[in-house]
């Protein structure tokens, strides 16, 4: 291995070791104690079941230890939920499911 490559690798190793305490401090604050799970449908609807399955899977696998209560925001084909999400766009404590709505006009419709 040439000297220049050794120097770069040594610098990278030192930098990663030096930032370990910082990354541990950040990791302690994330994820938050509660992550809001939001469904753009009523209770029992398809999106409600989807977000509840995601929350259960994250908990059961141990990927997330935070509380993940589900809130339903039905209405307007998902528009109510999208409007709410716009008010929360800087939040790192929100997960929602969403699929764009596509209108399709077949040849038989006039």
Beta strands, then each sheet from edge to edge (+ up, - down):
strand 1: 36-39
strand 2: 70-72
strand 3: 94-96
sheet 1: 2+ 1+ 3+
end
